[in-house]
């Protein structure tokens, strides 16, 4: 298949068989010639779970289980280029605007209202912008280990080195990236589940694109949208919960505390013995916190 901006890879279904703790079937929709996947489980008030780099809806399996058991509807999409969604192979196909538009399309397609959006990593810039642009649909916000990119944020030498590595590495080592950012080794079966969506190097364009989309100056694409989103959220009165990992090597707790203050709040829960992928290190705990917070609302 092709979209005019490169070939499109569709991961074979057999690669998603017998994933640990993830019995959830994919629901598909067609958007601009792409088949995009999402999980939709349970009944009750909707909770939209947005993953980031380089993960997919598998990341949220513990939260999905807790939310469904708690009487909520859990919806976890796979961004284009990830999970069970189609994967354009052209790096320049991916953009902040396009990812946000596709997430908005899902909200509208399912006609979701009174939504709680839960974001992580690159799911943050997408979901937080969505919250600002769709206030009639999104009523509550949960932030986990993420941020907004305005072009003013400081990027460390380690980050610049990582960006250079991604730019030069076509066959991105997905499992290594996940494993390296967890506090505890998640095990070979879980790492294999994160690698499952990517049958070859060409299918990893979406994962390679995310780091390259971060604006490093206010003039770069996406920076103005990030600044508008940050400014709007600083004035926002919707219920917002910030949860952070104690030992995130990618976005440390000190950064999380600054980000929470910029949003007009504070980090409400620090999850112990958790790295960047706190959904792996403390998945059941995070699930309970989400249900308890939603019940209290």
N, C-alpha and C positions, 0 to 999 in steps of 0.2 A: 504493500500500500504506500501511497505518498500523499503529502499535503501541499506540495508546491514549495515547501521549505525543507525538504529532506525526506528520507524514508521514515516509515513508522513501524516499530516493532511491537508485536503483540505476544506477550510471554505465554508459552504453552501452559494450559491449565494443569497438566500433570506436575508441574513444578510446585504447585501450591497444595499438593496432597499431604495429609497427615502432619500438618504444622502443629507444634506443641502448644496446647492451650488455646487454639484458635479454630473453633468449629464453624465460624461464621461464614455464610455464603456471600458471594459478591452479587450486588445488584448493579446493573449496567444501564447507562444512558448514553446516547449519541449526541455529541456536541461538535459542530463544525468538522464532521468527518472522523472524529475520534471516539472510541469507545472508552468511557470513563467509569471507574468502579467506586462503589462505596458500600460500607456495611450499614445496615439499618435494622436494629434489633430492639425488641421491647415495645412497650406502650406507655404513654404518659407524657409529661412535659419533655420537650426535645432538648438534647445535649449534643452539640456539634463539637467533635474532637478533631483538631487539625494537627497533623504531624509535620515534621520538618526534614532536615537533612541528616543522613541519607535513608530515612526510614519509610514506613508506610503504615497502614491502619493496624497491622500486627502489633505495633508499639503500644496500642491502647487496649490490648486484650483483657488485662486485669480491670481496667476502668469500665470497659463494656460490661463485663460480668457483674461488677458491683452495681452499676447503674441500672441494669435490667432487673437484678434482684431487688433493688430499692424502689422499683416502680417508675423508672424513667425510660425514655426512648433514646438510645445511643446511636448516633449517626457519625460514621468515621470514613470520610472520603480518602481515596488515594489521589494525590495530585497527579496531573499529567506527567508522565515520565517516571512514575513510581508505582510500586505495588502491582495490582492487577489492572491498572489503567494502561492505555496505549502509550508508547514511548517514541515521540519524534526524535530523530537522531541528530538534527541540526541544533547546535548550541544556541544560535541566534534566534531560534523559535521561542525560547523561554524568556519570559520577562515578568517583572513584578506585577505589571498591569494585567498581563494575561492570566497569571495564577489567581489573582484576586477576582477577575471577571468570571473565571470558571467556578470558583467557590461561590460567588454570588448567584451564578446560574443554578447551582444545586439548591440553594436556599429558595429560589423562586420556583424551580421545577417541583420541589416537594411542598411548596407553599408553607414553609416553616415560620412559625411566629412564637413569641414568648420563649425565644431560644436562649440557652446558656452556651456560650462559646468557650471552649477550653483549648488553649494554644501552647505549643512547644516549639522552640527553635524557629525555623523559617515559617512554621504555622503562625507565629506571633505577628510578624509584619503583615501577613495575609489576613489573619483573623481579626486583628485589632483594627486594621483599615476597614474591614468588612463591618465591624461594629459601629464605626463612625459613619460609614456610608449607608448602613441599613439599620438605623435606630428603631424603625418600626417593627423589625423582626428580631433583633437581638436585645435581650432584656438584662442579661447578666454576663460577666466576664470573669474567666479564671486564667491566670497567667502563670506559666511554669517555664523557667529557664529559657528566656527569650529576650528580645529587645526590639527597638525600632531603629532603623538606619536613616540618619539625616545627613550624612556626609561630614558631620561634626564629630562623630564618635572617634575615639582614639583606637587605632588598630596596632596591636603589639607586633614586634619583629617576628614572633612565633606565628602570629596569624598571617603576616605577609609571606612568610616561608610556606605556610600551608596553602595559601592561595596560589603561589607559584607552582607548588607540587600538583595541585588540582588542574591547573591550566595546562601543564605539560604531561599529565598522566591520563591517557585515554581509558585504560583499564583500571578504573578507580577501585582500590581494595575495600569494598563496602564492609565486609565482616570485620576487617582490621579496624576501621574507623569506629564502628559501634563498640567493639570489644575494648578498644583503647580509651573510650570515654565513659565506661562504666566503672563504678567503684569495685564491684565484684565481677569476676568472670561469669557471664551468663550461660556459658556452656556451648558446646559445639552445635547442638540441635537448634538453639535459639539463633546463634550466629548464622547457621545455614538458612534459617527462615528469612533473615534480612537479606541474604544473598539470592534467595529464590527468584525475586522478580527480574533479575538481570541475567539473561542467558548468555550474553556476550558483551564485549567491550562497547560496541556501538549503542547498546541499550542503556548505557549509563550516562547519556548526554544530560538528562535532567538533573542527576546527582552532581555532575560536574558543573552544571550551570549555576546552581544556587550560590556557591561561594563567590562566583564571578559577578553576580548581580548586586552584591553589596556595594553601594556607592561610597567611595573614599573621599569625595569632596562634595560640597553642596550643589555643585553644578552637574553632577552625574545623574543619569536616569534613576528615578526612584527616590532620590533624596528629598525633593520637594513634597512628594506624597507622604513620605515618612514623617517629615516635619509637621505637615498639616494634621496627620493622625495623632502625633504626640501632643500638639497644642490642643486639639479637641478633647483628647482624653484627660488632660490636666484639668479641664473644666467640667468633666462628665460626672454625673451624680448616680449613675447606675451601680448596683452592688458589684464590687470587684474583689476577688480573692487572689492574692499572690502567694504562691508556694514555690520554694526553691530547694535545691539540693545542697547538702552541707559541703560537698567536695567536688563541685563542678569544675573540671579543668578547662572548659571552653568558655563558659560565662560564669565567673566565680560569684560567690554569695555577695561580696562587696559590690559588684556591678548590679546584682539583683536588688540590693538595698537602695542603690541610687536610682534605679529604674522605678522601683515602687514609689519612692518619694516624688519622682517626676510625674507619676500618675496620681499623686495626691494621697498616697497611703503608705503602707509598710508591708514587709514580708510577714505574713500571718503565721506561716508554718515553715520551719526548716526541717527537711527530712534527713535523718541521720544516716550515715554510711551510704550516701547516694552520690553518684556522679552525674554527668550531664544527662544521661538517659535514666532519670529517676524513675521512669515507668518500668524499667527493668530491675533496678536495685531495690525499689520500694513500691512496686506496683500495687499489691493489695492494700497497703497503707494509703496510698494516694487515692485509690478507689473509695475507701471508707471516708476519707476527708471530703471528697466531692459529694458523696451522698449526704453526709452530715450537714455540710454547708448548705446544700440545696434544700434539705428538709427544714432547716432553720429559716430559710427565706419565706 
